[in-house]
Amino acid sequence: MTDIPRSERPAMIRERLHRALSIESLEVEDDSHRHAGHTGAQAGGGHYNLRIVSDDFAGQRRLQRHRQVYDAMGDAMRNDCIHALSIEALTPGEAQSQPHHQSE
């Protein structure tokens, strides 16, 4: 994997998730600034918050949903690219019943 500048990582995350899943809505928040100096982030990897709504999550437990997201990220899940993901993975029905604030 080639080095991806920090400014381009949210777009890369969106692209990979859209390729892997049928997405109704997706929010990607770069939260890296809150983790400056964090031991795990010293290699340059970012921290991102994701809220993904997809029918692909129907009938799956939380761990299965998260595995789909990590699989979609592939080789980007390394300390110098994506150090950490906070994932909220919902079906459309779940998303309608859960209040949230939009990050972007």
C-alpha positions as CSV (number, residue, x, y, z in Angstrom):
1,M,0.0,0.0,0.0
2,T,1.3,3.4,-0.9
3,D,1.4,6.2,1.7
4,I,-1.9,8.1,1.8
5,P,-1.7,11.7,3.1
6,R,-3.7,12.3,6.2
7,S,-6.0,14.8,4.3
8,E,-7.0,12.1,1.8
9,R,-7.7,9.3,4.3
10,P,-11.4,10.1,4.9
11,A,-12.0,9.9,1.2
12,M,-10.2,6.6,1.0
13,I,-12.3,5.2,3.9
14,R,-15.5,6.3,2.1
15,E,-14.3,4.8,-1.2
16,R,-13.4,1.4,0.3
17,L,-16.6,1.1,2.3
18,H,-18.7,2.0,-0.8
19,R,-16.9,-0.7,-2.8
20,A,-17.5,-3.3,-0.1
21,L,-21.0,-2.5,1.1
22,S,-24.4,-1.3,-0.1
23,I,-24.5,1.9,1.9
24,E,-27.5,4.1,2.6
25,S,-25.6,6.7,4.6
26,L,-22.0,7.1,5.8
27,E,-20.4,9.6,8.1
28,V,-16.6,9.7,8.5
29,E,-15.1,12.0,11.2
30,D,-11.4,12.5,11.5
31,D,-10.8,12.6,15.3
32,S,-7.0,12.4,15.0
33,H,-6.5,15.8,16.6
34,R,-7.9,14.6,19.9
35,H,-5.3,11.8,20.0
36,A,-2.1,13.9,19.4
37,G,0.7,12.4,21.5
38,H,-1.1,9.1,22.0
39,T,1.4,6.3,22.0
40,G,-0.4,4.3,19.4
41,A,-0.7,7.3,17.0
42,Q,3.0,8.1,17.0
43,A,3.5,6.2,13.7
44,G,1.1,8.7,12.0
45,G,-2.1,6.7,11.9
46,G,-5.4,8.5,12.3
47,H,-8.4,8.0,14.5
48,Y,-11.7,8.0,12.8
49,N,-15.4,7.8,13.8
50,L,-17.7,6.0,11.4
51,R,-21.5,5.8,11.3
52,I,-22.5,3.4,8.5
53,V,-26.1,2.5,7.6
54,S,-26.5,-0.5,5.4
55,D,-28.9,-3.3,4.7
56,D,-25.8,-5.5,4.5
57,F,-25.8,-5.5,8.3
58,A,-29.3,-7.1,8.6
59,G,-29.2,-10.3,10.8
60,Q,-25.6,-9.7,11.9
61,R,-24.2,-9.2,15.4
62,R,-22.1,-6.2,16.2
63,L,-18.8,-8.1,15.8
64,Q,-19.8,-9.4,12.4
65,R,-20.6,-5.9,11.2
66,H,-17.3,-4.5,12.5
67,R,-15.4,-7.3,10.8
68,Q,-17.0,-6.3,7.5
69,V,-15.8,-2.8,8.0
70,Y,-12.3,-3.9,8.9
71,D,-12.2,-6.2,5.9
72,A,-13.2,-3.3,3.7
73,M,-10.3,-1.2,5.1
74,G,-7.8,-4.0,4.3
75,D,-4.2,-2.9,4.3
76,A,-5.1,0.6,5.5
77,M,-5.5,-0.8,9.0
78,R,-2.0,-0.3,10.2
79,N,-0.4,2.2,12.6
80,D,0.8,4.6,10.0
81,C,-2.5,4.9,8.2
82,I,-5.6,4.1,10.3
83,H,-4.7,3.5,13.9
84,A,-8.2,3.3,15.2
85,L,-11.8,3.2,14.1
86,S,-14.9,3.9,16.2
87,I,-17.7,2.1,14.4
88,E,-21.4,2.5,14.6
89,A,-22.8,0.0,12.1
90,L,-26.6,0.0,11.7
91,T,-29.4,-1.2,9.5
92,P,-31.7,1.4,8.1
93,G,-34.4,0.5,10.6
94,E,-31.9,0.8,13.5
95,A,-30.7,4.1,12.3
96,Q,-34.3,5.5,12.2
97,S,-34.8,4.5,15.8
98,Q,-31.5,5.8,17.2
99,P,-30.9,9.5,17.6
100,H,-27.5,10.8,16.6
101,H,-25.6,14.0,15.8
102,Q,-24.2,14.4,12.3
103,S,-20.4,14.8,12.4
104,E,-20.0,16.2,8.8
